[in-house]
């Protein structure tokens, strides 16, 4: 590439950053939804309908990015309206959390928003949500999550369950790479956070986002999101 050609394109690098290979992942967006109840802010959770992806698990409202979505924030608001019946004009977006990238091939972008509504205004969509519940933010301030882990290993091949034959995904030997890459490699231990609650176990991505949210609050903000408002 000639110098003048490169100079004409170098401004493309002036951006805030992103996730390399994001298009290869299952990309979704959630809203960490907050509502006031009896003088205290609560997080709103949903139990996913049994017949959908990760049915029966606890999560925040959210879903997959669609082609017609103009922004990630729009995805969070759209999905919250579809699943919880809360219109966009009733939600005040405060900002966003760090993007979660999982070894299972999922990325989650998360926004934080307050809805100044009463609980009766929440109308769940039974096609996607079995039930909803709220937990005071103070609970997560006062109770740190349990920590577990899972071992993540890269497999360059797998055995086809129908034929019993090995399917090579990454031909390390053919490429002249060291022998170790022809066998499973990597010993990354992925941390799994778990919050036990009266409504069931909150874990995985949802727990990570809660932990990130509490960490970003810091002790100086506890008076706003804690026991009194």
GIPE-V449052 format. One record per run of one state. SS is the DSSP state (2 for helix, 1 for strand, 0 for the rest). FROM is the first residue (numbers start at 0). TO is the last residue. If there is no record, write none. Layout:
# GIPE-V449052
ss=SS from=FROM to=TO
ss=SS from=FROM to=TO
This chain:
# GIPE-V449052
ss=0 from=0 to=1
ss=2 from=2 to=12
ss=0 from=13 to=20
ss=2 from=21 to=23
ss=0 from=24 to=24
ss=1 from=25 to=36
ss=0 from=37 to=38
ss=1 from=39 to=47
ss=0 from=48 to=56
ss=1 from=57 to=58
ss=0 from=59 to=59
ss=1 from=60 to=63
ss=0 from=64 to=70
ss=2 from=71 to=83
ss=0 from=84 to=86
ss=2 from=87 to=89
ss=1 from=90 to=95
ss=0 from=96 to=98
ss=1 from=99 to=101
ss=0 from=102 to=104
ss=1 from=105 to=114
ss=0 from=115 to=117
ss=2 from=118 to=120
ss=0 from=121 to=127
ss=1 from=128 to=135
ss=2 from=136 to=141
ss=0 from=142 to=144
ss=1 from=145 to=153
ss=0 from=154 to=155
ss=1 from=156 to=158
ss=0 from=159 to=164
ss=1 from=165 to=167
ss=0 from=168 to=177
ss=2 from=178 to=181
ss=0 from=182 to=183
ss=1 from=184 to=196
ss=0 from=197 to=198
ss=1 from=199 to=202
ss=2 from=203 to=216
ss=0 from=217 to=217
ss=2 from=218 to=224
ss=0 from=225 to=228
